[in-house]
Amino acid sequence: MGVTFLLKLDCSGNAECSDVVVERASLSHRGRFSQKDISKILKDASHSLHVEIKSYYDLAIRLMRQRMSNLGVNVDQRSDVYVDSSGTFRPMRPQDEDVSGYIIVQEIMIATNMVLSIWALRQGVPVLFRNHIERRDQTGDVVSLADMPFTKLHDMGQAFLSATNQGHIALQAPAYGWFTSPLRRFVDFVNQHNIMAYLDGVVVFPYAGGKPMRELAAEIEQHLGSVDDHYKLQMKKRVARILENDKPQGFRHLTDNVLLRVVDEAFKAEVYPKGLLEECARRMKSDNASLRFHHACLAGSPDWQLVAMKDIAMRPVRAVSVVSSIGVNDSVLDVEFHDIPSNPENGLLGQSVTLLSGPITKIERQGFGRSKAIAKQCAAMRMVVEYYDVPDGVGVASGVATFISQAEASGSQKQANRTPVKKGFLEMPSDGNFKGKMLEFCQKSKVSAPKAVVRKVEEGVKVEHSIELTFPFKEKTLTAQGKGSTIKAAEKIAYKSLMQSLFPEI
């Protein structure tokens, strides 16, 4: 089944649907792409599918912004918000590689389901609708989603299946149903069969409307609820059996999801098997360990916090990941890192992390280091200690306090103890390798290498390469240029000019 519709976008980004055509169609396979593949294509302007995927992404972003704006969530191009697969509002971040592909699929799927639902209503085709209506509080007032952004969608009330349309408030759709996944959902199968029958001119629908459709909706809802209840009951019994075992090997065969459920139930029952703690510690040592283990341990007793903090002390970069993922918590609105002025006493670079856990609750912690990465790690470690109320003794015993103190006390000492560049190093290279000499200087001085921009100019049969170097050094930014018939020749001239600007004495 194919669905074609025209989306008209005005200057403010609002979309209006028209010219809907629903017909039998065959799929054409263009390739298989993961969400990370989509992200790479968007970043690679030379890719054959870049323009096409970019147009899909731009459309999806505009549709998403329109929905969020209609919900009352204040978003703009600098602070987009999307809804993840669990129904949680998330701030968009460029480093989230899977977000772009996810948003393309999500927004086009939502638009298609909405268009088909409206089309089915107009054509009189009986389908099952996915309704989500306003929820009222204890006083009878309507609860507005705009009053509590970044919360779970089900906090607005549970969506439900029905043979009659009541709209979907969370998706801002006047009508909404499931159509796009007939291989994994029976509801989509029902809806597509009735549409196919209508397209074929069949008088009697496979799934009749009216009372039979209402009974089918109620039966599916009841089945979904009983399956969910049965699963929860079986999982609870399984977790109880697992907790009776206090040996590490008793937890080793469990998947991460099941093990985390066991940890959660253990905390609720105030039972802390030593073997469970040892297994969590073992899994955290893995380079690709789930950060959920860190959050689970940090939310526990000091003994459990110590395990997580030890891992963070051994892998300081993991502190940044833990803080960034704190946003999974429903009460947290956003987590943001940003630059702050350097420490005037020792010249250490500064980083700050801010955590918003409510409309007025704001936590901010700072860190300093000889690089932005180290400063960011120090700030993140302080935020972990503050957010999870980690005792001072745990911070000291884990080595986190030592890492922070050494990182922030070593700036002036390292500057004083730094070995001066030998005079022989400043001499012009006898082999003409100015680039190698410059990079050697950057490595010994522990500064970033010059940034290079290479351009190619073709005039008939003549080809000329130019290179422009930019080198921030000691609160100044030096630039140098070079041209040549080859990139190597242009680099030689540019790096020689940069060295002469940096060291006039040579």
Residue pairs with C-beta under 8 A, 6 or more apart in sequence:
1 22
1 23
1 24
1 25
1 192
1 195
1 196
1 199
2 21
2 22
2 23
2 24
2 25
3 20
3 21
3 22
3 112
3 115
3 116
4 19
4 20
4 21
4 22
4 23
5 17
5 18
5 19
5 20
5 21
5 111
5 115
6 17
6 18
6 19
7 15
7 16
7 17
7 59
7 63
7 111
8 15
8 16
8 17
8 18
9 15
9 62
10 16
13 62
13 65
13 66
14 66
15 62
15 63
15 66
15 111
17 111
17 114
17 115
17 118
20 115
20 118
20 119
22 116
22 119
22 195
22 199
23 199
24 196
24 199
33 41
33 101
34 101
35 97
35 98
35 99
35 100
35 101
35 102
36 97
36 98
36 101
37 101
38 53
38 57
38 100
38 101
38 104
39 97
39 98
39 99
39 100
39 101
40 47
41 47
41 49
41 50
41 53
42 50
42 53
42 54
42 57
42 100
44 50
53 104
56 104
56 108
57 100
57 103
57 104
59 107
59 108
60 103
60 104
60 106
60 107
60 108
61 80
61 103
61 107
63 107
63 108
63 110
63 111
64 80
64 82
64 103
64 106
64 107
65 75
65 80
66 172
67 110
67 171
67 172
68 75
68 80
68 81
69 75
70 172
71 145
71 146
71 170
71 172
72 144
72 145
72 146
73 81
73 89
73 145
73 146
73 149
75 81
79 91
79 92
80 91
80 92
81 89
81 90
81 91
81 92
81 149
81 150
82 89
82 90
82 92
82 99
82 102
82 103
82 106
83 89
83 90
83 106
83 153
84 90
84 102
85 102
86 152
87 152
87 153
87 154
88 150
88 151
88 152
88 153
88 328
88 330
89 149
89 150
89 151
90 150
90 327
91 327
91 334
92 99
93 99
109 180
110 171
110 173
110 176
112 179
112 180
113 130
113 173
113 176
113 177
113 178
113 179
113 180
114 171
114 173
114 174
114 175
114 176
116 127
116 177
116 179
116 191
116 195
117 127
117 129
117 165
117 173
117 175
117 176
117 177
117 179
118 174
118 175
119 125
120 126
120 127
120 177
120 191
120 194
120 195
121 165
121 175
123 198
125 194
125 195
125 198
125 205
126 163
126 194
126 205
126 207
126 208
126 209
126 210
126 213
127 177
127 179
127 190
127 191
127 194
127 195
128 161
128 162
128 163
128 177
128 178
128 187
128 190
128 191
128 213
128 216
128 217
128 220
129 161
129 162
129 163
129 164
129 165
129 166
129 175
129 176
129 177
130 159
130 160
130 161
130 168
130 176
130 177
130 178
130 187
131 159
131 160
131 161
131 162
131 165
131 166
131 167
131 168
131 176
132 153
132 156
132 157
132 159
132 160
132 167
132 168
132 169
132 170
132 171
132 176
133 157
133 166
133 167
133 169
134 142
134 143
134 156
134 157
134 169
135 142
135 143
135 156
135 157
136 142
136 143
137 143
143 156
145 151
145 156
145 169
145 170
148 155
149 333
150 330
150 332
150 333
150 334
151 330
152 330
153 159
153 170
156 169
156 170
159 168
159 170
160 221
161 187
161 217
161 220
161 221
162 214
162 217
163 209
163 210
163 213
163 214
163 216
163 217
164 214
165 175
167 173
167 174
167 175
167 176
168 175
168 176
177 187
177 191
178 185
178 187
178 188
178 191
179 188
179 191
179 192
179 195
180 188
181 188
182 188
182 189
182 192
186 220
187 220
190 206
190 207
190 216
193 206
193 207
194 205
194 206
194 207
197 204
197 205
197 206
198 205
207 213
207 216
235 258
235 261
236 265
238 258
239 258
239 261
239 262
239 265
240 265
242 250
242 251
242 254
242 258
242 262
243 262
243 265
243 266
243 269
243 271
243 273
243 276
245 251
245 273
245 275
246 273
246 274
246 275
246 276
247 275
248 275
248 278
248 279
248 282
249 275
250 275
251 259
251 262
251 275
251 276
251 279
252 279
254 262
254 279
256 283
256 290
256 292
256 293
259 279
259 280
259 283
260 290
260 292
260 293
260 296
262 276
263 276
263 280
263 296
263 297
263 300
264 296
266 272
266 273
266 276
267 299
267 300
272 300
272 301
272 303
272 304
277 297
277 303
277 304
277 307
280 293
280 296
280 297
280 304
280 307
281 307
281 311
283 289
283 290
283 293
284 293
284 294
284 297
284 307
284 308
284 311
285 311
291 318
291 321
291 322
291 325
293 308
294 308
294 311
294 312
294 318
294 322
295 322
295 325
295 326
295 328
296 304
297 304
297 305
297 307
297 308
298 304
298 305
298 308
298 309
298 322
298 384
298 388
298 390
299 388
302 390
302 391
302 393
302 394
305 388
305 390
305 391
305 394
306 394
306 397
306 398
309 384
309 390
309 394
309 395
309 398
309 399
309 400
310 398
310 399
311 318
312 318
312 319
312 322
312 381
312 384
312 398
312 400
313 398
313 399
313 400
313 402
313 403
314 399
316 374
316 377
316 381
316 403
317 373
317 377
319 377
319 380
319 381
319 384
319 400
320 337
320 376
320 377
320 380
322 380
322 384
323 335
323 353
323 355
323 380
323 383
323 384
323 387
324 335
326 332
326 335
326 355
326 383
326 387
327 333
327 334
327 335
331 357
331 358
332 355
332 356
332 357
333 356
333 357
333 358
334 354
334 355
334 356
335 353
335 354
335 355
335 356
336 353
336 354
337 351
337 352
337 353
337 354
337 376
337 379
337 380
338 351
338 352
338 354
339 349
339 350
339 351
339 352
339 372
340 350
340 351
340 352
340 366
341 350
342 348
342 349
342 350
342 368
343 350
343 368
343 408
343 411
345 412
346 411
346 412
346 415
347 411
347 412
347 415
348 368
348 369
348 370
348 375
348 408
348 411
349 368
349 369
349 370
349 371
349 372
349 375
350 366
350 367
350 368
350 375
351 366
351 367
351 368
351 369
351 372
351 375
351 376
351 378
351 379
352 364
352 365
352 366
352 367
352 379
353 364
353 365
353 366
353 367
353 376
353 379
353 380
353 382
353 383
354 362
354 363
354 364
355 362
355 363
355 364
355 383
355 387
356 362
357 363
363 383
363 386
363 387
365 379
365 382
365 383
365 386
366 379
366 382
367 374
367 375
367 376
367 377
367 378
367 379
367 380
367 381
367 382
367 404
367 407
367 408
368 375
368 378
368 407
368 408
368 411
369 375
369 376
369 377
369 378
369 407
369 408
369 411
370 407
370 410
370 411
370 414
370 446
374 407
375 407
377 403
377 407
378 403
378 404
378 407
378 408
381 400
381 403
381 404
382 404
384 390
385 395
385 400
392 401
395 401
396 402
418 446
419 444
421 441
421 444
421 445
425 437
425 440
425 441
425 444
426 503
426 505
426 506
427 506
428 434
428 499
428 506
429 436
429 437
432 492
434 491
434 492
434 495
434 496
434 498
434 499
435 491
435 492
435 495
437 495
437 499
438 449
438 450
438 495
438 498
438 499
439 449
442 448
442 449
442 450
447 473
448 472
450 469
450 470
450 471
450 495
450 498
451 469
451 470
451 471
452 467
452 468
452 469
452 470
452 491
452 494
453 467
453 468
453 470
454 465
454 466
454 467
454 487
454 490
455 465
455 466
455 467
455 468
456 463
456 464
456 465
457 463
457 464
457 465
457 466
458 464
463 485
464 483
464 484
464 485
465 483
465 484
465 485
465 486
465 487
465 489
465 490
466 481
466 482
466 483
466 490
467 481
467 482
467 483
467 487
467 490
467 491
467 494
468 479
468 480
468 481
468 494
469 478
469 479
469 480
469 481
469 482
469 494
469 495
469 498
470 477
470 478
470 479
471 477
471 478
471 479
471 480
471 498
471 502
472 478
473 502
478 498
478 501
478 502
480 494
480 495
480 497
480 498
480 501
481 493
481 494
481 497
482 489
482 490
482 491
482 492
482 493
482 494
482 495
482 496
482 497
483 490
483 493
484 490
484 491
484 492
484 493
499 506
500 506
